[in-house]
Amino acid sequence: MNKKSKLLVYKKHFPLYLMILPGVLYLIINNYIPMAGMIIAFKKVNFSKGILASPFCGLDNFKFLFSSDQAWIITRNTMLYNLAFILVNMVIGIAIAILITQVRSKKMKKLYQSAILLPFLMSMVILSYIVYAMLSAENGMVNNSILKALHIDPVQWYQRPEYWPFILVIANCWKGVGYGCLIYIATLIGIDPTFYEAARLDGATKWQEIKKITLPCMVPTIITLLLLSIGRIFYSDFGLFYQVPMNSGVLLPTTNVIDTYVYRALIEQGNISMSSAAGVYQSLVGFAVVMVSNWVVRRADKEKALF
């Protein structure tokens, strides 16, 4: 291809290049340029000298995450909570998406889609007050309505850590399931309706249609969302684990995760290098998990892998 032909191709696709330019700039500015800050994780930052002139300290900042007796607890909590979030949100999201697509009225379908997405748009601060309104020992709906009707003694929810794994999973599901649900709905809309027509002609029940047509067609989307979620398995929603439990010290055994542990340590020590080390650690582990998970999927079915 000569230069004139290349120039014609560039002119032909110029509107497309112009359209993707904002997204590319966003990725460069927001995702790639800040990666230079990873150097902070390996330095003992002294702001009077500047970041580049600060002395290197090797892996000393990473020892912060593992030197405490809380290291195993926060790692365990972070991984188990995220696994629970992924599983519960995926199952409930798929179920709700299938139910919504079965609604015949377009107006009601749009209403249900908006209703399921509304909690996702709420601030975590609002969610924390909703949970408090439900679980408050004095005025909470659970104690004053549900437990009283069942003649059960009131529960001090914010002093009982054994209940909070279930509370946090339910709160996260209520707030976050709508996002994945809309993606599943988009996948369901794209399924060829002739598949269902052929199944009905063969006398298939609704459950058989879901089992043999709907779920297999959703597998690529499920795997994609699953791999993306696994990549953040060492990250946690700071607002969910810090604001919803109201930063109650009694609940730390079941609500303390890597992000909240680092935040509390920074409040006490003010060491930005340790925070950077935690971020690098989470990113590297997340990257490794995604690569391994994608390799497993690729071994099973090459077409369903991310890359």
N, C-alpha and C positions, 0 to 999 in steps of 0.2 A: 504494500500500500504506500503510494507516494504521499508527499507532504500535502498536496492539494486535496487528496481524498481524506486524509486525516483531519484537515481543517474543516471540511464539509461535515464529517462525522461529529466533531466537537460542536459545530454550530447547530447541528440537528438536535443534539442532546443537551445544549446549553440550558434550556429551561429546567431540565431535570437536575443538572448540577446546581443550579441556583436554588432549587427547592430543597435539596438536601444540605445546603451550606449551613443554615442555622443549627441543624442537628449535629453536624460535624464539629462546628465551632463549640457547641455546648459540651460535646464529649471531650474535646481537647482541653477546654478551659476548666471544666468541672471534674473530669476523671483522670486526665493524663498529666497535666501540669502539677497538680498537687502531689503526684507520686514522688516528686523530688523531695518532699518533706519526710520521706521514709528515713532519710539520713538522721533525723532527730532520734529515732529509736536506738541508734548505736552511739549516741553522744550524751555527754553530761552537759546539758545546755546551760550556758551562762549568758544571760541576755546582755550583760555589760560587754562581753566579747563578741557577741553575735553567734548565729548558728554555725556558720562555716568555721569560725575560729575556735569554737568550743572543743574541748578535748574528747577524743574517742574513748569509749568505755567498754567496747566489745559487746558481749551479751549480758552485761550486768543488769541492764534494764529489764531483760526478760526473766531474770531470776525473781523479780518482784511478783510475777504471777504464780510461781511455783514454790516459793520459799515459805509461804504461809500454810498453816494447817487447814485453811479454807480452800486451798487450790483444788482439791478433789471434789469438794462439795459444789463449788461454783461451776466447775467443768461438767459435773454430773447433771446439775440442774439445767444448765444451758442446753445440753444435748437432749435430755429427756423431754424437756418442755417443747423444744422445737420438733422433735419426732412426734409428740402428741399433737401439736398444732398442725403439722403437715397431714397426718393421718385423718384427724377429725375434720379439718377444713376441706380436705379432698373428698371424703365420703359424703359429708353433708352438702357440699357444693354441687357435686354430681347429682345427688338425689333431688335437690331443690331445682336445679337446672332442668332435669327431666320432667318434674312436675309442672314447672312454668311453661315449658314448650307444649304440654298437653292441653293448656288452656286455649279454648277456641276464640274467645273474645279478645280482639286486639287491644282494646282499651284496658281490660283487666290485666292482660299480659304486661303492658307497659307499666301499670300501677304496681304490680308485683315486683317487676324488675327495679323500679325506683325505690320501692320499700326495702328490698334486700340490699341495695347499694347505699342507702342513706346512712346507716351506722359507720360505714367505711369512711365517709366524709367528715365524721365527727372528730373533734380533738380528743386526745387521750385524757385531757383534764376533765372534759365533759363526761367521758366514760367513767372516770374515777368517782365523780359525784353521783352518777347513776348507781354505781355499785354500792356506794356509801348509803344512798337512799334506800337501797334494798337490804343492806346488812347492818345498818346502825343498831347498836344494842338498845338504845332508848326509843328511837322513832322509826326504825327500819321496817319495811313492809313484811319481810320474812318473819321477824320476831313478833310483830304486833298483829299480823293478819293470819299468816299460814300456820306458824307454830302454835299460836294461841287457839286457833280453830281446832287444831289436832290435840290440844291439851298437853303440849310439850313445853318444857321450861325454855326460856329464852337462852340463846347461845351468844357468847361474846366472840363474835366472828373474828375480830381483829386481834384476838389473843389466842386463837386456836390454829396453829400452823398446819395441822393435819388436813384441814378443809381446803386450803388454798391452792393446791395443785388442781383440784376440780374447778374452783372458782375462776382461776386464771385461764384455764382451757376454755371454759364456757364464755368468759368475757372476750377472749381473743376470737373465738369462733363467731360470736354475735357481731363483733365489729368487722372482722376481716373476711368472712366467707363470701360476702357480696362481690368482691373483686374477681375472685376465681370463678364464681358462679356465672358472671357475665361472659367470661371467656368460654366456659363450657356451653353456654347457650348459643354463642356464635358458632361453635363447632357443630352443635346439634342442628342448627338451621341449615348448615351446609351439607347435611347428609341427603343423598338422593332419595326423594319420597317414593320412587318406584320400588325401592327395597322393601318398604313397609307394605305397599300394595301387593307385591308378590307374596309376602309372608301372610297377609290376611287371606289371600286366595287359597293358600295352603292350609288355612285353619289355625294359624299360630295365635297363641294368646298374647296379651299385652306384655306379660313378664317374659315370654319367649322372644318377643320383638326386642325388648330391652337387652336381654342376655345375648342374643345372637347377632343383633344389628347395631343397636345404639352403643353399647359398651365397646365392642371391637373397633368401631369407627372413631371412638373418643380416645383410644390408646395413645396415638401420637401426641395429642394435646396434653393428656395426663402425664406422659413421660417428660415432655418439655417443661411443664410447670413443676414437676417433681424434681428434676435436675436443677432448676433455678432455685428452688426452695432449699435443696440439700446444700447448695453453695453457700447459704447463709446460716448453716446449722450451728455455727459457733458465734453467731450474732444473736442478740435478743432485743426486743422492743423495750427500750429504756423506760418509756412512759408507762408501759404496762406493768413492769416489775418494780417501778419506783413510786409512781403516783397512785396506781390503783390500790396497793396495800397501804397507802398513806405513810410510807417509810416507817412502818412499825418495826421496831427492833426485835420484838418477840417472834415475828414471822420470818426473820432472816434465814433460818435453816431451810425453808422451802421457797423463798422468794428471791434470795440473793443469787445473781448470775454474774457472768464475767463483766458485763457493762456496768452494772450497779456497783460491783466490788471496786472496779477501777475508779469510778466516780467518787465513791466514798473515800478511797485512799487519796485521791487528788485533793479533796476538800481538806483532808488532814495534813498532807505533805506538800501539795502544790507543785508536784513534779510532772511537767509536761512530757518529759522523755519516757516515763513509764506508760503514760497514756498512748503515746505513739507506738511503743513496743507492743502493747495489747492489740492495737489496730493492725499492725503488721502480722502478728501471730494469727489473729482471726482471719485475715485475708489469705495468708499462705495455706492455712489448714482448709479454708473454704475452697480455694483453688484446687488443692490436692484431692479433696472429696469429690468435686465436680469432675475432674479428669478421670478418677477411678470409676465413678458411677457411669460416666459416659462410655468408658471402655467396656464396662460390663454390658450396658445396653447395646453397644456396637457389636459385641460378640454374639449376643442373642439375635439381634435384627439390625443390620447395618442402616437400613432406611429410617429407623425410628430414633437414631442417635442425633444429638445436636450437631456434631461434626465428625 
